[in-house]
Amino acid sequence: MGSLTASLNIALGSMLAEQGAIETTSNNIANANTPGYARQRANFAETDPVTFGNITLGTGVELQGVTSLRDSVLDLRVNQETQQQGQLDAFISSGQQIQALFNETTGTGLQAPLTAFFNSLSQLSANPSDLNTRQGVITAAQNLASAFNQTSNNLSSLQRNVDLSVTQSVNQINSLTSQIAAVNAQVQSATALGQNPGPFVDQRQQLINQLSNLVDVSQIDAGNGSLTLTTNSGAPLVVGGQSFQLTTQADPVTGLQDVFSQGNNITSQIASGELAGQLQIRDQEIPSIQSSLDSLAYNLGTAVNTQNQAGYDLNGAAGGNLFNLPAGVAGSAASISVAITDPTKIAASGGPAPGSPGDNANANALLALQNQTIVNGQTPLNAYSNLVFKIGSDVSSAQSNQQAGSLVLQQIQNLQGGVSGVDINEEAANLIQFQNAYQASAQVSTIIDTLLQDTLNMVQ
Amino acid sequence: MTMSIRLNPNLLPDLLASIQQSQQNEATATEQMASGLSVNQLSDNPAAAAALVTNHAQSAQDDQFLQNASTLTARFQTADSALSNVTQVLTSAISAGTEGANGTLSAADQQAIAQEVQGLQSQLVNLANTSYQGTYLFAGTAVNTQPFTLNTATGAVTYNGNAGVSSTELSEGNSINTNIPGNQLFQNASGDAFAALQNLYSSLMAGNQANIGTAVTQVQNALNEVSTQRVFYGNAMNQVDLSESFLNQDKVNLSSQENSLVGADLAQTATNLSQAELANQATLSATAKILSLPTLLDLLT
């Protein structure tokens, strides 16, 4: 049979449960602006009923626990988009520095010295015997060579800067995976103890999201609340409470830092995140531009040398090389230099007769190289202009992808916020409800107290 | 009752993204307005940036052609006026020869005329050795060698130049020859000016009427030859003029092409800028309003 004491207990139990719910609400409001926080919900449940004969009476309410509201699929999508964004951001940031080296609108780049070199030959054609004009050709050739050198050096130093960023990214990745491993262990033990792992899951998601910005992360649910993180290609990052550090080591050929996991070189397998963007700039974009510049410098220099050798200088001697070039194409842009200082050595003349300084046949032939397809089937200027296009379009398509991706990310984050975000209005409504329930239970206990008094008075 | 999807209660990221977007639009319009360019980075329009490379190269090339044109014009003018003087010298020689052929003249008078012819011969040598800025104009490509030397003992004139002809581009793909070798001008098979004057001189000295007549005819032939060849320089100057106007027009075209490639439409940019400013202000005030909306908590007392 029911008793007043049982009723009093139900009222007190209810007050305790509502108190817990009010505390949860208060905590939600407190963390409304905390990054990564997922709103929590107090879970009420009826307590087990008691049966007396054929009468079953309820025994009140209890607070079973507090659940954090998350959608792990959305968390995963946010991480994936963050990986893409990280990669594109890193690519664009270096790409903008690269394209500034070739900006025709601000007058940087190779067009001006390249055109000036051919113009000096055009001038030579109009005045082949004039020493100042010949000196002008040498000066223009020197300007062209040093423009090649400078552009190539600037690209190399950009490449070294990005190489430093690679090492820094690896250090950040290692620091994050250590933290994730620690939090992962906390999630695991909270889960094992039947506690709400939510706050640790919040932290872990926040850290994984930061990690996603740096590198591609693939996550596998290991059960028991713990996550296993690897790169997309399977290099382990976090397993349970243990993190696996990435290391860097200078490549024996390029001198640039390779990324290793457990003794394996995974440099070429990093698929997204800032690290991938940095590697893409360092290992693909810059080398590809360097190789185009090398090819331009080498083919142009070789064609000019060959043509200069075909002519005769002011003294009637056969011409020599105008440019010093390395034996092969590689490194030509960095090392091209002018081979002569004596202006009479320019072979403007087409014939060996020493007495014909006005002969400009070979000067014309040198000038004609401007319009010949001497650089991989293209004229020197077209080869350069195509390079300019490639550089601009690489940055521009990364920018479009980045913009599109950031909209997607924003949408997924809104969906995520829809599940996990704290709504002050909702919390206020809940608060009123819990307050009412608490006050009602308090009122019930006062009434029962009166009844108990009445009973005692009756006995006296 | 339909269940609606719970919206993200945190509006801040969306609001900040809108502010960032409208500020970005404003910054872009400001940059275009300040630089006057719609392409400030290669990535703004890679195709236009690449086309600009060719455009600038062509424009610089035109400048060089124009510079060459003025060098060539000066040289052609010098050559042309030297040849004009040559025709005067030869015309004087013809008058002198015609005068000397008059049978009533004494031997002394004829010899005096012969001296005059000798003077004309040396003038002719000087003119044939005309140079422009240190290079001989009628030496073929042997521009540093004085093309003609007069043997004062024999009166014979020797050509020391060569038969080389130079050509120079006036504009892309458009070359012209820039000289006529001196021997072709003055010692041509159809009329050899130096030999004709030398014959005239010696015929006058010898007082041989018939030979004087023949020599005058030879001088006349030489005059015809020089006059014919001189047309080359006139034509060359015309061609240079034509190519100069072509190049100037090309530069105008290139500059208008550059403008359409990378220039900002200033009227449009100004409109964009004021629209962007307006949009940015609207976004900001909307944000301020949304963020200060009361919540249910504010209504509890």
Interface residues (C-beta under 8 A of the other chain):
Chain A: A32 N33 G95 Q96 Q99 A100 F102 N103 E104 T105 G109 Q111 A112 L114 T115 A116 F118 N119 S122 Q123 S125 A126 N127 P128 S129 D130 S349 G351 A353 G355 S356 P357 G358 D359 N360 A361 N364 L367 N371 L381 N382 Y384 S385 N386 V388 F389 K390 I391 G392 S393 V395 S396 Q399 S406 Q410 Q413 N414 L415 Q416 G417 G418 V419 G421 V422 D423 I424 N425 E426 A428 A429 I432
Chain B: I5 R6 L7 N8 P9 N10 P13 D14 A17 S35 L37 V39 N40 Q41 L42 S43 D44 N45 P46 A47 A49 A50 A51 L52 V53 T54 H56 A57 A60 Q61 D63 Q64 F65 Q67 N68 T71 L72 Q133 G134 T135 A139 G140 T141 A142 V143 N144 T145 N162 G164 S166 S167 T168 E169 E172 S175 T178 N179 V262 T295 L296 L297 L300
